[in-house]
């Protein structure tokens, strides 16, 4: 019997579970959210309203939800994973008919007290249902074609619904997150190699077909590709966002201009400075040191998640933890690639830093699942 178990065997179960929580992850999540609070205060011109105060309240509610989810046994989340996924898909369908429109996209359901974005919820429920599927499926059937088709359909259906909103960024995260779970579950690498080869062939066909009678994209879509590859082609139009973001990133230098001294955000040159492009504001005000520190915090969160998963003997819990960690990684990796010009602008927020209620609450619930897997792991 370990020292911790010896000293907690007479403590009520709830308190014992609190002691088993992976507290370093809690501390790291709070530190990242603190970064977000500071930046939201800055982009509002030195005011807690309208963004920082709301974000602090959401984080507080989210942390309570995280602990609540962590206290529930992991077997319960395994049993309700299919139901949770089904509900999230039904909400995506509901968006088609009753969704609120904002910035040219129909992605939200207006609940009155908040606007729920079902696609954010689907990122986590997809991980849950795939982890439960591969926990149920015998390992010798993992790579058989019949048993590969089913999870592929599970991934593609919500991805199709999200693309219709349209929300390319979230659709890509669903595809990559689902594929990660399949790979970690042991699906043969040949399936992934085939998909990658088909994707490369498709890209070649797109570029080779330009200007021919069989070109695969419209002319305006090719112009968007040109703008992504060289934003200076249209600096005041389609290339404006990334051009201003690069100016902010470069002007920050090593240590930044100083808190609330960023000209790009203060003079409103940066688009969506409180959501998708908040990382560029951070880099301008705190420089390379501030941006790299945030990246280190993200990496530490993933490291603790992976360590927890590798030490967990429960297959569902391990896959779930790794799936949440990968989804979290894709969140910040795609956002940082987007605002630095390494990827097209697809509208993915910076996790726990960008302003947004649905993304923050769902992400903290996801880490609640990670904590449930850690607290209830076999000992």
N, C-alpha and C positions, 0 to 999 in steps of 0.2 A: 504493500500500500504506500502510495506516494505521500510526501509531506502534506501536499495540498488536500488530498483525499482524507488523510487522517484528521486534519484540523477542520474539515468541513462536513464530516459525516453526520454531525448532529445539527447542522444548520438547515433550515427549511429549504426545500428543493429549489424554489425560485431564487433565493439568495445564492445558493451554490452555483446555479446556472450563470448568474451575473459574474461570479468569480472565474468561470470557465470561458467567458467571452474573450475573443482575441482583441485585447485593448489597444495594442499598437495600431491596428487598422482604424479604430475609432479616433485615435489621436491624429493620425495622418489625414483622415477624411475631414476632421475639424480644421486642420491646418490649411488644407486646400480650399475649403469653404471660406476660411478667413481671408485668403488671397482674393477670393471673389468679392467679399464684402468691401475690402479696401478699394478694389478697382471700380465697383459700382458706385461707391461714394465719390471717387475721383471723376468718373465720366459724367456724373450729375452736377459737376461744378462745385463740389464740396458740400453736398447735401445728402442726407440719408433718404430723402424722398426724391423721386418716386420708386427707386429700384432697391436700394440696400435694405431699407427697413422691411419691405415685403419679403426679400430673400432671406433675411435673418429669421423671420417668423416661419417661413417654409422649412428652413433647415431645422429649426427646433421641433416642428411637427414631424419632419422626416426622421429625426433621430429617435423620437419616441416610437415611431412606427418601426424603425430598425430594431430596437430592443424588443418590442412586442413580437415581431416576426422571429427573432432569435430565440425567444422563450418557447416557441412551438416546436415540438419534435419534428425532425427532418422527415420521418416517415409520413407525416400528415401532408407535407408539401409534395412528396412523391405521389401520394394518392389523389391529390386535387390538381395535379399539373395539367391533365387533359381538360378538366373543366375550366381552369384558368385560361388556357390557350383558346378554348372555344369561345369564352366570353370576350377575349380580346379581339378575336376574328369577327365576332358579331358586332362589336363596337366599330371595327373598321368598315364593315358593311353599312352600319348606321351612318357613318360619316358621308357615305355616298349620297344619302337621301336627306339627312338633317344637319350635316356638318356646317359649322360656321366658317366663313371665308375671311381670310386675312392675307394681305400682300400677294393677292393673285392665286392663292392656294386654298384648298378646302381640306383642312387637316384636323380640325378641332370640333369637339362637342361642347356646347355652352351649357354648363350646369348651374349657371346663375352666380354662385360664389367663386367659381373658377372655370377656366376653359381646359378641358381634358384632351390630351393628344393621344388617342389610342395606339398610334404607331410606337410611341415610347414604351407603353406597357407590353406591346407585342415582342419587343426585343428581348424581354426577360422571360415571358411565358413561352416563347419559342425555345429558349435554352432549357427551360424546365421540362417541357414535353419531350424534347429530344433526349435529354438525360434520362428521363423515366423510360423511354422506349428502349434505349440501349442497356439500361439496367435490367429490363425484362427480357430482352432478346438474348438467347444463348450466343456465346462468343463465336461458335463455329458457323453461325448464320450471318454474321455481321457484313460480310462482303459478297454474299450471294445476291445476284441481280434483283430477285423478287423483293428481298428485304431491304435493298438500297432504294428502290423506287418509292416506297412509302414515305421515308423521311424527306426525300427530294420534293415530293408533292406537298408535304407539310411546310417546307420552306418556301416553295414557289407561290403558293396561293396567297398568303399575306403579302408577299413581296409584290405580286401583281396588283393587289388592292392599294398598296402604298404608292406604287408608281402612278396610279390613276389620280392621285390627289393634286398635283404631282409632288413627290418628295424623293428625288433620286438619292440623296445622301442616306436617308433612313433605309431605303430599299437595298442599297449596297451593304449597309451594316447588317441587315437581316440575312442577306446571302452569305456574307463572310462569317458572321457569327454561327449560322447553321452549319456551314461547311467545316468550321473549326471543330464543332462537337462531333461531327461524323468522322473527322480525321482522328481526333483523340480517342474515339470509341473503337478505332481499329479498322475502319473501312480501308480497303486496299488502295495504295497510292496510284494505281493505274487509272482509277476513276477520275482522280483529281488531275492527273497528267492529261487525260483525254479532254477534260473541260478546258484546261489552260491552253492546250494546243488549238482547240476550236476557237477560243477567244482570240488568240494571236492571229489565226487565219482570218477571223472576222475583221480584225483591225486592218490587216493587210488589204483585204478586199475593199474596205471602206476608203482607204487612201488611194489604192490603185484605180478605183472606179470613178474618182472625181473627174468631172468633165466629159465622161463617156455617156452613152445612151443607157447604161445599166447602173449608174451611180446609186448607191444605197441610201444616201442622205440627201436632204434638201440643201440648196445653196446656203441658206441662212445658218444651217447647222454646221456646215463646213467653215463658215465665217467665225462661228463660236470656237471651233477648234483652233483656227488661226489666232484668235484673240488669246486663248489660253496659252498657246505656244509662244506668242509674242504680244503681250498686252499693249505695247507701244503702237500697234496697228490701229487701235481705237482707244486712245487714252482718256477721252472724255465720254465714251460710250460704254461698250461692254467691258473694256479693260480698265475702267475707272477704279472699281473696288480694289482690285489686286495691286494697281499702281500706287494708290494711296497707302495700302497696307505695307508695301515694300518700303515706301518712304518712311513710315513710322518705325518699322523694324530697323532700318539702317541708321536713322537719326538717334536711336537710343544708345548706340555704342556699347562700351563695356559696363558702365554703371548707370546709364540712363540720364535723362534730363532732370529727374527729381519728381517726387510725388506731386501730382496735380500740375506738372509743368509741361506736359505733352502738348505740343502745338496742334498735331493732327486731330486729336480728339477734342481739345478745347475749342478749336475753330471749326469743328464739325466737318472736317474733310473726310474722316473715317466713316464709312457706312456701317450701320448696325454695331456701333461701338460698344453697346452694352450686352450684345448677344454673340453672334458668330465671330466678330472681329475683335473681341475683347483682349485676346492674346497679344495683338499688335499694340494696343494701348499699354498693356503691362510691359512689353519689351521696350517701348519708347520711354516710359517713365522710370523703369528699374534696370533697363539694359540687359545685356547678356547674362549677368549674374542673377538678376531676378527671374528671367525666363528659365534659366538652367536650374535654378532652385526649385521652381514649380515642377519641372520635368523630373527632377530627382524624387520629389514627393510622390508623383504618379508612379514612378518605377518601384518605389518602396511598397506602395499599396499592392501592386501586382506581385511583388516578391513574396510578401506575407500571404497572399491568397494562394499562390502556387505552393508554398511550403505547407500550408494547411491542407491543400488538396492531396499532395504527395504523401502526407502522413495519415490520410483518412482511408480506412479499409472498406468503407461503404462505397460501392461503385457509383450509385446515384449522386451521393454527396460530393464525391470527388469530381465527377463530370460537371455537376452543377457549379461548383466553385471555380473550376477552370473555365467554364463557359462564361460566367460573370466577369472573371478577370480578363478574358479575351475581348468581351464586349466593351468593357471599360477601356482597354488599350485601344481598340478601334475608334472609340469616341475621340480621345485626345489626339491620336495619331492622324486621323483624317482631318480634324480641325486644324492642327498645326501645319499639315501638308497643304491644306487649302489656303490658309492665310499667308503662307510663304511662297506660294506660286508653284509648289510641287504637284498639286492636284487641282482639278477644276473646282470652282466655287459651287458647293452642293448643299450648303445650309446645314451643317452639323455643328451644334454648340460645343463649347469647351466644358467638360463635365465638372459640376459643382462650382464653376467660376462664372460662366455665362448666366445671364438672367433668364429665368424660366421655371415655372412651377412644376409642370408635368415631368420634365426631364430630371429635376432634382429629386422629387418624391419617389419616382420609380427607381432611380439609381440607388437611393438609400434603402428602399425595400429590397432591392437586389442584394445589397450588402447585408441586409438582415437575413436573407437566405444563406449567404456565406457564413454568417455567424451561427445560424441554426445548425448548419452542417458541422461547424467546428465545436460547438457546445455539446452536441449529441453524438459525436463520433464515438465509435467503439473504443473502450479503454481496457 
